[in-house]
């Protein structure tokens, strides 16, 4: 399986987006680059940009490795991508509105009813609820993979609470600190204004009852959450309060935070707490992370929750395979960005195919995330495949399968120079009365030679992602 | 500001202050134990008592030696007041309120934590003790420097100051109380070399052994030492200095929020006592009684502030 290298496909000449960077690179002393790599790590550690790995014994705080070679997209490539992403995001919101109201798409028979009704991500509590400004998923991270010059596919729509945007910002910040002269040489579109855009975007979807400037807050599960750094970072950059569930309560029909001067109402809550923990009175009663009664306030239209509860039904892996139909149904056009062909193991024919081709496929749990609970057929041992086959046979409906894609590669700096590694891309999308996509995103890179798993919890790293101003 | 953030700032600063004081206590103990005239067991015992952790110490150790005491006060994480625990708690609080801190301040706390984690990982070799104590003081000084140099003087600053000075007042008062008997007019004789060492040790544990001489005569005198640590409002670890700062911060909060609470009266009452009182009166009425009362009042003030500013 030969992968498309984004800098030098087939070992031939350098691709145009990388030309300016290469010119600069050739003039660099390799020893100095290695040194810079060490500098980058010190910067990250000092500022405390760490993440926690669940179930990791020794180190409760780890760094996501950062690679100093940027991942570069041309302006033209980016424009095409954004058209596809916008179309997708419009469809996702239309789908959510439909699924919690008239359910036209089910009536039209485009999606099987049982996929919705029997799905944990579907929240009956949201039926008939229309969120402020009609937006369900405000912040989306669309995972995109590339397999060739013009082949981009969507791997996953993260429509719940996508994380990683702080790495996009810090990676750029770090690159600019390490190589200021490089940014004079190559014109890269800025990503730094993301926090301001996020704040404006959240303000634009304030509840109708809020007349003045809305009070915005970020809701975090607390300092032990793996993404706590990001929650604090975004609150800080937006200039809003970072709150925990214990700071909030319902006061006079509003959600209010306990301040040193009494309770102060909140209009827009950017929550980084999962649906199940949001309101112990409505969802998990044992949750201490949420706010008792917030769903009542929400239904009364007194607060905006971003993203809205119940958006998970749109990025569920079982629904994912229907995204081409969903896009066509709501936008009337074919999807600009394709899906990866997906076998739904709930269907007997597909299951049979998957069982026979286990060694070639990637099999994922429908409700899993973070690269846990998946099988990468070609690299798995015979024993691993057999164990997995048993799980698959027991609960086929829990799994989907996809071909093992030759993800594109991008060089990273290793001892002895540059070496190609597989990458994916997560651009960040903001939805309010308009759709905004910051030119860039988070490039995740599998640091192990040949590995296709880019998740940070599985040893992946990140790169600064450049969109050229051309 | 969120009540939880006020709480985080208050405790972050209390624990930074505690870590530094802990290092100074061990430093003073070490110095005294090196002098032949003193019994080092007594000295290490009083260090542990001053730190307020005698009970938990005795759960783990039977002997008071440089090794057991330094280990317990510096690196034992089962002791919530050890330097390692204090820095860890300070950092966790700092993480919680990081949006309220400047980048420099947060980085200083984070670096202190990283450096302490490295430094205090393995059991301490007695020979390394001076270097380790030095490093702890350096890290806390660096945090304080970043804090004072970069933080806006607003409510964030005020709640931090209150935490720092409540903790410091408590520490100074407890150091004095553990040693109060060596300051009392002795029935036998005054000015033995042992007394001198003891007095110097008290001053050393509040980093005042040199500045004492700038203010008072060269000879150590118990009343002067007590005056310096209790009533001298220019001495940065004295009770008067701490209370002047607490009162000032509470005053700013009252102005900013447009209202006073009971804690404003409480702090004024204590401050007035420290302002008009003379050291002679305090000795006449009993130094120990004065200190015990002060420690109790100080704790109550902390609780009252937390309640009235909703961060309890």
Interface residues (C-beta under 8 A of the other chain):
Chain A: X45 X46 X47 X48 X222 X223 X228 X232 X235 X236 X241 X242 X243 X244 X246 X247 X257 X258 X259 X260 X261 X262
Chain B: X1 X2 X3 X4 X6 X92 X95 X96 X98 X99 X103 X106 X107 X110 X111 X114 X155 X159 X257 X309 X310 X311
